[in-house]
Amino acid sequence: MQQSYLTKIQKVNRLNGILTGIIIGCLVGLALMAAVLVSGNYSSFLTVALAVWGTVMIVSVLVNLFIANSRTRGVSRRIQALETTTGSRFENIHFRKVSDEVLLGEDWLIHHSGFDYRLWTREIIAKTEVEQKKLSSDDGILKIYTKGHPVPEELPVTSAGKVNNVVASWLNGELAA
């Protein structure tokens, strides 16, 4: 059985939180070891430095896991709010990758950039437009107009031409994701 996209988001956020915590802990550990070497008093300062480093490592990982879980809860709340606008449950949707940032599901559109996930359903989107940044590049800006809001959300995309065609077809119901 294929896992839901929300599960994938949770795993990515959790792994990012753990790795960020470890990196911060390692940087603090390097700074403490440099301080031990500079001080020249290895025996007494080394024990304190190791205790501080271990504490910082544990706290850093826990704080970053909390941040990752908070990020995932935000996505989950958005999904719950949007599920009322569509007949399809998010967990059951298979997503098709349109570009590096854009995914389409049955009634769902996802844009992700790094660890920022934005979601819409076909029902709340009034229209979309894609503008290319330069003629020599296929990078562009996806503009998503939601119903009742005259100002679009502007999101960077690669493969602007493909995103424009596929998302427009999907929005019109001509394309099954």
CYANA upper distance limits for C-alpha pairs under 8 A (distance plus 0.5 A):
  3 GLN  CA      7 THR  CA      6.91
  3 GLN  CA      8 LYS  CA      7.84
  3 GLN  CA     91 GLU  CA      8.41
  4 SER  CA      8 LYS  CA      7.21
  4 SER  CA     90 PHE  CA      8.10
  4 SER  CA     91 GLU  CA      5.35
  4 SER  CA     92 ASN  CA      7.18
  4 SER  CA     93 ILE  CA      7.76
  4 SER  CA     94 HIS  CA      8.32
  5 TYR  CA      9 ILE  CA      6.76
  5 TYR  CA     90 PHE  CA      8.44
  5 TYR  CA     91 GLU  CA      7.41
  5 TYR  CA     93 ILE  CA      8.47
  5 TYR  CA     94 HIS  CA      8.47
  5 TYR  CA     95 PHE  CA      8.32
  6 LEU  CA     10 GLN  CA      6.68
  6 LEU  CA     76 SER  CA      8.01
  6 LEU  CA     91 GLU  CA      7.59
  7 THR  CA     11 LYS  CA      6.72
  8 LYS  CA     12 VAL  CA      6.70
  9 ILE  CA     13 ASN  CA      6.60
  9 ILE  CA     72 THR  CA      7.52
 10 GLN  CA     14 ARG  CA      6.50
 10 GLN  CA     68 ALA  CA      8.47
 10 GLN  CA     69 ASN  CA      8.03
 10 GLN  CA     72 THR  CA      6.38
 11 LYS  CA     15 LEU  CA      6.54
 12 VAL  CA     16 ASN  CA      6.56
 13 ASN  CA     17 GLY  CA      6.63
 13 ASN  CA     68 ALA  CA      5.54
 13 ASN  CA     69 ASN  CA      7.74
 13 ASN  CA     71 ARG  CA      8.00
 13 ASN  CA     72 THR  CA      7.53
 13 ASN  CA    115 PHE  CA      7.54
 14 ARG  CA     18 ILE  CA      6.78
 14 ARG  CA     65 LEU  CA      6.61
 14 ARG  CA     68 ALA  CA      6.17
 14 ARG  CA     69 ASN  CA      7.56
 15 LEU  CA     19 LEU  CA      6.60
 16 ASN  CA     20 THR  CA      6.40
 16 ASN  CA     68 ALA  CA      7.95
 17 GLY  CA     21 GLY  CA      6.60
 17 GLY  CA     61 VAL  CA      7.23
 17 GLY  CA     64 ASN  CA      5.02
 17 GLY  CA     65 LEU  CA      5.26
 17 GLY  CA     66 PHE  CA      8.42
 17 GLY  CA     67 ILE  CA      7.69
 17 GLY  CA     68 ALA  CA      6.08
 18 ILE  CA     22 ILE  CA      6.72
 18 ILE  CA     61 VAL  CA      5.90
 18 ILE  CA     62 LEU  CA      8.40
 18 ILE  CA     64 ASN  CA      7.07
 18 ILE  CA     65 LEU  CA      6.72
 19 LEU  CA     23 ILE  CA      6.60
 19 LEU  CA     61 VAL  CA      8.25
 20 THR  CA     24 ILE  CA      6.70
 20 THR  CA     61 VAL  CA      7.75
 20 THR  CA     64 ASN  CA      7.28
 21 GLY  CA     25 GLY  CA      6.58
 21 GLY  CA     57 MET  CA      7.22
 21 GLY  CA     58 ILE  CA      8.43
 21 GLY  CA     60 SER  CA      5.12
 21 GLY  CA     61 VAL  CA      4.43
 21 GLY  CA     62 LEU  CA      7.94
 21 GLY  CA     63 VAL  CA      8.10
 21 GLY  CA     64 ASN  CA      6.27
 22 ILE  CA     26 CYS  CA      6.53
 22 ILE  CA     57 MET  CA      6.82
 22 ILE  CA     60 SER  CA      7.71
 22 ILE  CA     61 VAL  CA      6.73
 23 ILE  CA     27 LEU  CA      6.69
 24 ILE  CA     28 VAL  CA      6.77
 24 ILE  CA     57 MET  CA      7.81
 24 ILE  CA     60 SER  CA      7.27
 25 GLY  CA     29 GLY  CA      6.56
 25 GLY  CA     53 TRP  CA      7.32
 25 GLY  CA     54 GLY  CA      8.40
 25 GLY  CA     56 VAL  CA      6.39
 25 GLY  CA     57 MET  CA      4.73
 25 GLY  CA     58 ILE  CA      8.36
 25 GLY  CA     60 SER  CA      6.96
 25 GLY  CA     61 VAL  CA      8.47
 26 CYS  CA     30 LEU  CA      6.61
 26 CYS  CA     57 MET  CA      7.87
 27 LEU  CA     31 ALA  CA      6.77
 28 VAL  CA     32 LEU  CA      6.65
 28 VAL  CA     53 TRP  CA      7.08
 28 VAL  CA     56 VAL  CA      8.00
 29 GLY  CA     33 MET  CA      6.59
 29 GLY  CA     49 ALA  CA      8.36
 29 GLY  CA     50 LEU  CA      8.29
 29 GLY  CA     53 TRP  CA      5.77
 30 LEU  CA     34 ALA  CA      6.58
 31 ALA  CA     35 ALA  CA      6.72
 32 LEU  CA     36 VAL  CA      6.74
 32 LEU  CA     49 ALA  CA      6.32
 32 LEU  CA     53 TRP  CA      7.83
 33 MET  CA     37 LEU  CA      6.71
 33 MET  CA     46 LEU  CA      8.23
 33 MET  CA     49 ALA  CA      7.67
 34 ALA  CA     38 VAL  CA      6.61
 35 ALA  CA     39 SER  CA      6.50
 36 VAL  CA     40 GLY  CA      6.86
 36 VAL  CA     41 ASN  CA      7.27
 36 VAL  CA     42 TYR  CA      6.60
 36 VAL  CA     45 PHE  CA      6.76
 36 VAL  CA     46 LEU  CA      6.70
 36 VAL  CA     49 ALA  CA      8.00
 37 LEU  CA     41 ASN  CA      8.25
 37 LEU  CA     42 TYR  CA      7.66
 41 ASN  CA     45 PHE  CA      6.63
 41 ASN  CA     46 LEU  CA      8.39
 42 TYR  CA     46 LEU  CA      5.84
 43 SER  CA     47 THR  CA      7.44
 44 SER  CA     48 VAL  CA      7.43
 45 PHE  CA     49 ALA  CA      6.51
 46 LEU  CA     50 LEU  CA      6.61
 47 THR  CA     51 ALA  CA      6.78
 48 VAL  CA     52 VAL  CA      6.63
 49 ALA  CA     53 TRP  CA      6.44
 50 LEU  CA     54 GLY  CA      6.56
 51 ALA  CA     55 THR  CA      6.73
 52 VAL  CA     56 VAL  CA      6.57
 53 TRP  CA     57 MET  CA      6.55
 54 GLY  CA     58 ILE  CA      6.78
 55 THR  CA     59 VAL  CA      6.60
 56 VAL  CA     60 SER  CA      6.27
 57 MET  CA     61 VAL  CA      6.71
 58 ILE  CA     62 LEU  CA      6.72
 59 VAL  CA     63 VAL  CA      6.51
 60 SER  CA     64 ASN  CA      6.62
 61 VAL  CA     65 LEU  CA      6.58
 62 LEU  CA     66 PHE  CA      6.68
 63 VAL  CA     67 ILE  CA      6.81
 64 ASN  CA     68 ALA  CA      6.63
 65 LEU  CA     69 ASN  CA      6.60
 66 PHE  CA     70 SER  CA      6.63
 67 ILE  CA     71 ARG  CA      6.73
 68 ALA  CA     72 THR  CA      6.79
 69 ASN  CA     73 ARG  CA      6.59
 70 SER  CA     74 GLY  CA      6.83
 71 ARG  CA     75 VAL  CA      7.13
 72 THR  CA     76 SER  CA      6.70
 73 ARG  CA     77 ARG  CA      6.62
 74 GLY  CA     78 ARG  CA      6.82
 75 VAL  CA     79 ILE  CA      6.71
 75 VAL  CA    117 TYR  CA      7.48
 75 VAL  CA    118 ARG  CA      8.32
 76 SER  CA     80 GLN  CA      6.71
 77 ARG  CA     81 ALA  CA      6.70
 78 ARG  CA     82 LEU  CA      6.67
 78 ARG  CA    119 LEU  CA      7.81
 79 ILE  CA     83 GLU  CA      6.49
 79 ILE  CA     90 PHE  CA      7.57
 79 ILE  CA    119 LEU  CA      7.92
 80 GLN  CA     84 THR  CA      7.72
 81 ALA  CA     85 THR  CA      8.40
 82 LEU  CA     86 THR  CA      7.60
 82 LEU  CA    120 TRP  CA      7.60
 82 LEU  CA    121 THR  CA      7.18
 83 GLU  CA     87 GLY  CA      7.65
 83 GLU  CA     88 SER  CA      7.58
 83 GLU  CA     89 ARG  CA      6.87
 83 GLU  CA     90 PHE  CA      7.66
 85 THR  CA    121 THR  CA      7.62
 85 THR  CA    123 GLU  CA      6.72
 85 THR  CA    124 ILE  CA      7.92
 86 THR  CA    107 ASP  CA      7.37
 86 THR  CA    121 THR  CA      7.44
 86 THR  CA    122 ARG  CA      8.43
 86 THR  CA    123 GLU  CA      7.37
 88 SER  CA     92 ASN  CA      7.95
 88 SER  CA     93 ILE  CA      7.95
 88 SER  CA    106 GLU  CA      7.98
 88 SER  CA    107 ASP  CA      7.50
 89 ARG  CA     93 ILE  CA      7.38
 90 PHE  CA    108 TRP  CA      8.44
 93 ILE  CA    105 GLY  CA      6.44
 93 ILE  CA    106 GLU  CA      7.03
 94 HIS  CA    105 GLY  CA      6.35
 94 HIS  CA    106 GLU  CA      8.04
 94 HIS  CA    177 ALA  CA      8.48
 95 PHE  CA    103 LEU  CA      6.41
 95 PHE  CA    104 LEU  CA      5.79
 95 PHE  CA    105 GLY  CA      4.97
 95 PHE  CA    106 GLU  CA      8.22
 95 PHE  CA    177 ALA  CA      7.43
 96 ARG  CA    103 LEU  CA      5.92
 96 ARG  CA    104 LEU  CA      5.70
 96 ARG  CA    105 GLY  CA      6.81
 96 ARG  CA    177 ALA  CA      6.58
 97 LYS  CA    102 VAL  CA      6.74
 97 LYS  CA    103 LEU  CA      5.03
 97 LYS  CA    104 LEU  CA      7.07
 98 VAL  CA    102 VAL  CA      5.95
 98 VAL  CA    103 LEU  CA      6.06
 98 VAL  CA    104 LEU  CA      7.54
 98 VAL  CA    162 LYS  CA      7.83
 98 VAL  CA    163 VAL  CA      6.72
 98 VAL  CA    166 VAL  CA      7.85
 99 SER  CA    103 LEU  CA      7.67
 99 SER  CA    157 VAL  CA      7.67
 99 SER  CA    158 THR  CA      6.58
 99 SER  CA    159 SER  CA      6.57
 99 SER  CA    162 LYS  CA      8.32
 99 SER  CA    163 VAL  CA      7.23
100 ASP  CA    157 VAL  CA      7.84
100 ASP  CA    158 THR  CA      6.95
101 GLU  CA    110 ILE  CA      8.38
101 GLU  CA    111 HIS  CA      5.80
101 GLU  CA    112 HIS  CA      5.59
101 GLU  CA    113 SER  CA      6.68
101 GLU  CA    157 VAL  CA      6.61
101 GLU  CA    158 THR  CA      7.82
102 VAL  CA    109 LEU  CA      7.72
102 VAL  CA    110 ILE  CA      6.20
102 VAL  CA    111 HIS  CA      5.17
102 VAL  CA    112 HIS  CA      7.22
102 VAL  CA    157 VAL  CA      7.95
102 VAL  CA    163 VAL  CA      8.12
103 LEU  CA    109 LEU  CA      6.39
103 LEU  CA    110 ILE  CA      5.58
103 LEU  CA    111 HIS  CA      7.02
104 LEU  CA    108 TRP  CA      6.29
104 LEU  CA    109 LEU  CA      5.23
104 LEU  CA    110 ILE  CA      6.88
104 LEU  CA    167 VAL  CA      8.42
104 LEU  CA    177 ALA  CA      6.28
105 GLY  CA    109 LEU  CA      6.78
105 GLY  CA    177 ALA  CA      5.60
106 GLU  CA    176 ALA  CA      6.94
106 GLU  CA    177 ALA  CA      5.82
107 ASP  CA    121 THR  CA      5.90
107 ASP  CA    122 ARG  CA      5.78
107 ASP  CA    123 GLU  CA      8.32
108 TRP  CA    119 LEU  CA      7.59
108 TRP  CA    120 TRP  CA      6.34
108 TRP  CA    121 THR  CA      4.99
108 TRP  CA    122 ARG  CA      6.76
109 LEU  CA    119 LEU  CA      6.27
109 LEU  CA    120 TRP  CA      5.72
109 LEU  CA    121 THR  CA      6.52
109 LEU  CA    122 ARG  CA      7.89
110 ILE  CA    117 TYR  CA      7.38
110 ILE  CA    118 ARG  CA      6.20
110 ILE  CA    119 LEU  CA      5.13
110 ILE  CA    120 TRP  CA      7.09
111 HIS  CA    117 TYR  CA      6.38
111 HIS  CA    118 ARG  CA      5.68
111 HIS  CA    119 LEU  CA      7.03
111 HIS  CA    155 LEU  CA      8.34
112 HIS  CA    116 ASP  CA      5.99
112 HIS  CA    117 TYR  CA      4.90
112 HIS  CA    118 ARG  CA      6.68
113 SER  CA    117 TYR  CA      7.19
120 TRP  CA    124 ILE  CA      7.29
120 TRP  CA    125 ILE  CA      7.59
121 THR  CA    125 ILE  CA      7.23
122 ARG  CA    171 LEU  CA      6.66
124 ILE  CA    146 THR  CA      6.01
124 ILE  CA    147 LYS  CA      6.09
125 ILE  CA    144 ILE  CA      7.40
125 ILE  CA    145 TYR  CA      6.41
125 ILE  CA    146 THR  CA      4.84
125 ILE  CA    147 LYS  CA      6.32
125 ILE  CA    171 LEU  CA      8.48
126 ALA  CA    144 ILE  CA      8.33
126 ALA  CA    145 TYR  CA      5.94
126 ALA  CA    146 THR  CA      5.53
126 ALA  CA    147 LYS  CA      5.46
127 LYS  CA    144 ILE  CA      6.83
127 LYS  CA    145 TYR  CA      5.81
127 LYS  CA    146 THR  CA      7.61
127 LYS  CA    171 LEU  CA      8.20
128 THR  CA    142 LEU  CA      7.58
128 THR  CA    143 LYS  CA      5.99
128 THR  CA    144 ILE  CA      5.17
128 THR  CA    145 TYR  CA      6.49
128 THR  CA    164 ASN  CA      8.40
128 THR  CA    167 VAL  CA      8.13
128 THR  CA    168 ALA  CA      7.41
129 GLU  CA    142 LEU  CA      6.41
129 GLU  CA    143 LYS  CA      5.55
129 GLU  CA    144 ILE  CA      7.25
129 GLU  CA    164 ASN  CA      7.14
130 VAL  CA    140 GLY  CA      6.99
130 VAL  CA    141 ILE  CA      6.01
130 VAL  CA    142 LEU  CA      5.01
130 VAL  CA    143 LYS  CA      6.49
130 VAL  CA    160 ALA  CA      6.87
130 VAL  CA    161 GLY  CA      8.14
130 VAL  CA    163 VAL  CA      8.00
130 VAL  CA    164 ASN  CA      5.99
131 GLU  CA    140 GLY  CA      5.80
131 GLU  CA    141 ILE  CA      5.72
131 GLU  CA    142 LEU  CA      7.20
131 GLU  CA    143 LYS  CA      8.47
131 GLU  CA    160 ALA  CA      7.70
132 GLN  CA    137 SER  CA      7.97
132 GLN  CA    138 ASP  CA      6.90
132 GLN  CA    139 ASP  CA      6.38
132 GLN  CA    140 GLY  CA      4.50
132 GLN  CA    141 ILE  CA      6.90
132 GLN  CA    160 ALA  CA      6.69
132 GLN  CA    161 GLY  CA      8.39
133 LYS  CA    137 SER  CA      7.57
133 LYS  CA    138 ASP  CA      8.09
133 LYS  CA    139 ASP  CA      6.43
133 LYS  CA    140 GLY  CA      5.38
133 LYS  CA    141 ILE  CA      7.56
134 LYS  CA    138 ASP  CA      7.85
134 LYS  CA    139 ASP  CA      7.87
134 LYS  CA    140 GLY  CA      8.31
138 ASP  CA    158 THR  CA      6.61
138 ASP  CA    159 SER  CA      5.62
138 ASP  CA    160 ALA  CA      5.91
138 ASP  CA    161 GLY  CA      7.40
139 ASP  CA    156 PRO  CA      7.93
139 ASP  CA    157 VAL  CA      6.30
139 ASP  CA    158 THR  CA      4.91
139 ASP  CA    159 SER  CA      6.40
139 ASP  CA    160 ALA  CA      6.08
140 GLY  CA    156 PRO  CA      6.36
140 GLY  CA    157 VAL  CA      5.76
140 GLY  CA    158 THR  CA      6.70
140 GLY  CA    159 SER  CA      7.95
140 GLY  CA    160 ALA  CA      5.60
141 ILE  CA    154 GLU  CA      6.56
141 ILE  CA    155 LEU  CA      5.85
141 ILE  CA    156 PRO  CA      5.05
141 ILE  CA    157 VAL  CA      6.24
141 ILE  CA    160 ALA  CA      7.86
142 LEU  CA    153 GLU  CA      8.39
142 LEU  CA    154 GLU  CA      6.12
142 LEU  CA    155 LEU  CA      5.57
142 LEU  CA    156 PRO  CA      6.63
142 LEU  CA    157 VAL  CA      6.87
142 LEU  CA    160 ALA  CA      8.21
142 LEU  CA    164 ASN  CA      8.36
143 LYS  CA    152 PRO  CA      6.04
143 LYS  CA    153 GLU  CA      6.02
143 LYS  CA    154 GLU  CA      5.11
143 LYS  CA    155 LEU  CA      6.96
144 ILE  CA    152 PRO  CA      5.63
144 ILE  CA    153 GLU  CA      5.73
144 ILE  CA    154 GLU  CA      7.17
145 TYR  CA    149 HIS  CA      7.20
145 TYR  CA    150 PRO  CA      7.30
145 TYR  CA    151 VAL  CA      7.19
145 TYR  CA    152 PRO  CA      4.97
145 TYR  CA    153 GLU  CA      7.14
146 THR  CA    150 PRO  CA      8.20
146 THR  CA    152 PRO  CA      7.55
157 VAL  CA    163 VAL  CA      8.32
158 THR  CA    163 VAL  CA      8.48
159 SER  CA    163 VAL  CA      6.63
160 ALA  CA    164 ASN  CA      6.53
161 GLY  CA    165 ASN  CA      6.88
162 LYS  CA    166 VAL  CA      6.49
163 VAL  CA    167 VAL  CA      6.21
164 ASN  CA    168 ALA  CA      6.48
165 ASN  CA    169 SER  CA      6.68
166 VAL  CA    170 TRP  CA      6.56
166 VAL  CA    175 LEU  CA      8.09
167 VAL  CA    171 LEU  CA      6.45
168 ALA  CA    172 ASN  CA      6.76
169 SER  CA    173 GLY  CA      6.83
169 SER  CA    174 GLU  CA      5.65
169 SER  CA    175 LEU  CA      5.94
170 TRP  CA    174 GLU  CA      6.27
170 TRP  CA    175 LEU  CA      5.15
170 TRP  CA    176 ALA  CA      7.16
170 TRP  CA    177 ALA  CA      7.61
171 LEU  CA    175 LEU  CA      8.50
